[in-house]
């Protein structure tokens, strides 16, 4: 279970319905990915009725308010509706809502498989093949990604339901580890001209090629009896012999061009035609539909790429940098013991955006719990191993932070006026060439409150004053 401010969650849902592209930025461990996955799952699942998720929103409308009500009623965000935007509310998973028996009897697995795709981005992504998959000439099969199947499912359900079609999501984790303008180029163009329904006609939007053939290909899950046969499903789709359900919809993607007006047809995704389900064949082109949304999580550091105006113009951007450990982590085991130290460290690091997220807090508390002791005995190791390694930079970034953090590690003082006064004296000690034993003696301390951390911060502060740069490693 994660928590976020109600106003933030409401804004996120509104943005997801308004625009097909969403960027979630913020410090590592702030909960961006989990928030995206849970909100996407709740919207894609839709209303829960008669033991199944329908995929449809409350009142079957495609409005932001309808999806907010849906998330409240299906239990994913039970406190979604309300006027207090600063109140922290729980965002749950379906596993938190349904008991194991009801969960096993539901269609949740299919919903998650074909309506929500999760792709961790890698630095070597340079072309759209990373999103769509690839054709293997040795096997004659196409190997789609989960994003390909979700995009196809979105297309078919859009033809089946129209404006009330269930929402689909492709979540790209660490979106900017590679250049977005390269591997996401096709999607950025497609979303500007999606396929739409005009009366009883389908207006085909811009199309993107996913493999080099002009006919659908079998996937790796194709029945062996059908591969290579002249009358197999993918051959019949190409020559237009299939004129029903999803096969006709695929034929449109095989033979049509952008802007063509084609007849709307009923689509039944459960139809099995010549041994093929809809996901066993991949058409040569894909299109973007209004019920498909791309969500990307973003970290900004020296390992990632910045965004061009082309990308930012197409997206809503939300930032997750504000951490409130007390309101989010207050009922976590062990938090009360560590609260004062965690809050003080947050106040020290927040001005330079070097503070840590909820994931770090959880891992620290888990460690303390596993040690079967308390913060007093384990806090020093946790600070040295989970907080200090992220500190690196020049005097402009660390000059106001390291001495104050060092003062805290020495004294466990939480009053910031006193910490800054101590920090001023510590800088003078370093400039005077004093070592840690002499500094402790001057302060009348037998040992530091957090010895490992204090010793490391002493060396980092000295390094910063001598060279203008400091890092943990």
N, C-alpha and C positions, 0 to 999 in steps of 0.2 A: 504494500500500500504506500502510495506517495501522496504528498500534500502540496498544494499550490494555492495562491490567492484566487478567490472566485472571479474577480474581475479579469485576471490574466487568462483563466480557462475560458470564460465567456468570450473574450476577445479572440482567442485562438480558434474556437469553433466558428465564430462569425467569419474570420479570415479564411478558414478552410472551405467554407461554403461560397464565399465571394470570389476567391481567386484559386486557380488550379496549381499554384506553386507557393510553398511556404518555407521560409528559412528560420530555424530556431538556433540562435547564437547564445553563447554564454560560456562561463568557465567550466572546466572539466568536472564532472561529477555533480552537476547542478540538477540532473534529472530530466534533461531535454529528451533523450532517447526514450526513456520509459514513459514520459508524458505523451510523446508522439505515438508510441505503440498502443498505449491504452485508449487514448482518444480515438485513434484510427479504428481500433478493434470495436469500440463501443458504437461508433457511427456505422461502420460496415455491417455489424451484426444486426442493428436495427431493433425493432420492438420484439420482445420475447412473448410468444403466444403459443399455448397448447404444447409446451415442451420444446419449441423450436424458435430459432431466431429468423425473423421474416426478411431481414435486410432493409425493410421499409421504415421510414421515419414515422413519427407520430402524425397521424392524419394524412400520411403518405404525401406530405408536401416536401419540397426541396428547399425550404427556407431555413435560415440559421436558427430561428426560434423553434421550429419543429425539431431540429436535431438536438437542441438544448433540452427540450422536453423529453426526447427519446433517451438521452444519456441519463436523465434523472429517473425515468421510469424503468429502464432496463438495469438500473442499479450500478452502472459504471461510475457515474458521478451523482450520487443520490442528493447532494445539496447544491446542485448546479444552479437552481432557480433561487434568486434572492437579490436584494439591492445592495448589501454590504460587500463591496468589491474587495475590501482589504481582509475579509475573513478567510482563513485558510480552510480548505475543504479537501476531502479525500478523493483520490482518483484510483479506482479499483480495477482489478482484472476480472474477467468472467469467472475465474476460479474462486475469487473471493465472494462472488454473488450467489452462485449455484452450489448446492451440495454435490458430492461426488457422483451420486446416482443420477441426478438430473443432468449433470454435465455430460456423463457418459451417454445418455440417451438423446442428447441434443445434436444439432448439426454444426456445432461450433467449429470442429476441425475443418470441415469443408469451407465454412465461411472464412476462416483465417487463411486457408490454403489458396483460395481463388479471389479473395477481395483485398487482402493485405500482403504485400511483398516487402521483405526486409533485406536490403543489400548493403553490406559493409563495403565502402569504397576503398580501393587500394591505390597507392601512388602511381602504379603503372597503367592506369586507365587512360587511354588516349583516343578511343574511338567508340562509336555507339554500340559496337559488338558486345562490349562489356555489359550493356544494359539488356540487349535483346537475345544474346546467345550466339551460336555459330552452327554452320553446316560442315559436316565431316564428309569429304568426298570418298573416303575409304569405306565408310559404312552406308553412305547414301542417306543418312538420317540428319535431322536437325535437332540440336540440343538447346532447348529454350531455357532461359532463366525464369525464376518465379515472377519477375517483372513482366516478362512477355505474356505469361499465362494470365496475370492480373489484367493487363491491358486488353487482351482478347476477351476475357470474361466481362470486363467493363463495356466493351463494344457490343457484345451479344445481349447483355442485360439492358443496355440503353435502347437497343432496338425492340426489346421485349416490353419494357416498362415506360419508355419515354422520359418525360421530365421527372417522374417519381422514381427513377431507377436507383437501386442501391448504390451507395458510394463505394469507391475503390481507392486504395492508397498504395503508392510506392514510396517506401521510406528509405532514403539514402543516408546511411550513418557516416559521419565524418565526410560530408559532401565535398569539402574543398581540400582533401588530401591529394586530389588530382585536379587538373584544370577543368572546371565545370564547362567552359566554353567548348572544349574538345569532345568529351564523351557524352555530354548532354545536348549537343548541338541539334540533333534531330528533334528531340522532345521540345526544346525551347521554341523551335519553329512550328511544330505541330500544334502546340497549345494555343497559338495565336489564331489558328483557323481550324477549329474542331469540326467533326461531323455533327450535324444537327438534324432534327426532324421538322419538316415544314409541311403541316397538314398530314396528308397520307403518303408523303414522299420522304425519302432519305436524301439529304444533301451531303454528299461525301466531302469531307474536309481534306486538308493536305495529307499526303501519304508518305510514309518513310519505308524504304526497302530494308528488309531484314535478312534476305538471302538472295543469291544471284539468279534464281529461277523465276519463271513467270507462271508457276503453278504451285499449289501447296505441297509441302513435304511432310512425310511421316516424321514423328519424333522418336526418341529412343524407346518410347513405350508402345511402338507400333506392333500389332500382331504379325509374327513372322510369315504367316500364310498370305499376307497382303502385300509384302514388300516386293517390288519389282513387277507386279502384275499390271498388265495394260488396262484392266478394268477396275483397278484399285481406286479407293476413294479419291486420292489426290489427283489421279488422271481424270476421273469423271468430273471433279470439281472444275478443273481447268477447261475442259471442253463444254462445260455448261449443262451436263446431263443431270446434275443434282439441282433440283429446283424447289427445295423445301427446307424449312427450319434453318439451323446454323450453317448448313452446307451452302445454301444460297447466299447467306450473309458473307461467307468466306469467298464465294465466287465474286461478289462485289469487290472485295479487297484484291482479288486476283486480276480482274479485267477492267475495273473502272479507273477513272481519273478524277482529280480534285475538281469539285464544282458540279459533278454530274448529279442529276435528280433521278433517283431510282425508286421503284415501288417498295413500300414498307411491307414486311411479311411477319407472321407470327413466328416466334423463335422459342423452341423448347430445348433447353440445354441438356435435358435428360435423354434426348433421342440418341440411339445408337444406330448408325447407318453403315452398313457393310463392315461391321466389326469395329467401327471407329466412334469414339466419343469426341466431343468438340476439342479436347485438349490433346488428341493424338495426331492432329495435323496442324501445321503452321502455314498460314497464307504467306505469300511473298511480300506483302506490304501490311503495315499497321497504320491506324489512324488514332487520333486523340478524341475522346468523347467528354462531354461536360460532367460526367459522373466519375472522372478520374482525377486524382490530386497527387502531386508530388510533394513530399515533405523531406527537407534536408536538414540534418543537424550540423552545426558549424562550430569549430574551435578556431581561434585566431592566435597563432604563434608562429615560430620560425619554421615549422614543418609544413605549413599549409599555404595555400595560394589565396590571393585576394580576388574579388569579384569585379567583373567589368560592368559598365552601365547596362549592357544588354541583359545581363542576368538580374540585376537589381530592379530594373524597370518591370520585370515580369513577376516579381515576388513581393509578398508581405514579409517583413522581417520582425521577429520578436526576440528580445534579449533577456537572458536569464542570468543575471549577475547578483541579484539581491538575495542573500541568505539570511534566514531567521531560524537559527538553530533551536531556540527555545520553543517556538510555536510549531515547528515541523518535527523536531526530534525529542520533544519534551517527555513523551511516554516510552521512549526506547530504553531498554534495560541498561543501567549504568550511566545514563546521561546526567542525572542529578549530581553524581559524584564529580563528573568532569566538566559540568556546565561552566563554572567561573573561568576555568582555564581556556576552554574552547571559545567562549565569548570574547575574552581578552585578546586571544590570538587573532580572532576575526577583526577586532577593532584596530589592531596593529597593522594588519596586512591589507585591509580593504581599501585604504586610500590609493594604493598603487595597483589595485585589481589583482593582487597576489593571494587573496584569500582562497580557502578550500571549500569544496562543495559537500553536499550531504553524503555522497558516497564515501568520502574520506572519514567523515564523522562516524558513519556506520562501521567502517572497517576498524577504526580505532576502538570503538565500543565493543565490537566483536572480539578483538584481540584481548582487551581487558577482561571480558567475560571468560574467554578460554583460559586465561591465566589463573582464574579463580582467586583473584586478588582485587585490588582497586586502583583508582587513578594515581594515588599517592606513590605507589610502588612501580606502576607501569607507565605512567605518563611520560617520563623522560624518554624511554625507548620509542614511544608512539610519536612524540614530537620530532625526534631525531630521524626516524625512518619514514614518516608519512608527511610531514609538513616542511621541514628544512630542505629536502632534496629539490623542491620546485623553485627555490630562491636562487636567482641568477640575474645578473645585469650590471649596469654601471652605477656611478654615484648618483645620477639623476633619479634613478628608480629605487635604489637600495639605501641611499644615504640617510634618509629619514626613518628607515625601517629597521635595519640591522642593529643599531645601538639600542633602540627601544626594546626590540625583541630579546636582545642579550640581557638587558636589565631585568626583563620579566623572567628569563631563564635562571638568572642568579637569585632573584628575591621572591618570585611568585607573587609579586605585588600587582594589584588590579587597579589601583588609582593612577590615572594617566598623568596627572600633574607630577606625582612622585616618580613615575617611570621616566618621564622626560628629563627631570632633574638628575636622576641617576645616570641616564644615558649620556648627558653632557659631561659628567665626571669620567665616565668610561672612555669616551673618545679622547679626553685629555690624558688618561692613563696610557692608552695605546700610543699616542703621539710621544709620550715621555719614555716609551720603551719598556713599560712594566709588563710582567708576565702574570699569568692567572693566579699563582699563589700570592704574589704581592698585592694584586687587586682585591682578592678575597680578604687578606689581612687588613688592608686599608678600610674595607667595608665592615670589618668586624664579623665576618662569616667564617665558620669552620668549613663549610662546603656549600656548593650551589644548590638551589632548590631542585634544579634539573641538571645534574653534572655533565652528562653526555652532550646535551643540547648547548649548555653554556660554553663548554670547551670548543665546540664546533663554531658557534657564533662568534666567539673571541677570534678564532683564526680567520673566519670570513670577514669580520670587521677590519682586522689588521690588513688583510689582503685588499680590501676595498680602499682603505686609506693610503696604502702604498702604491697601488697600481691603477686605481680608479675603476676596477672591475672586481667582481666576486662571484663565486659559484660554489655549490656544495661539493662538486666533484673536482 
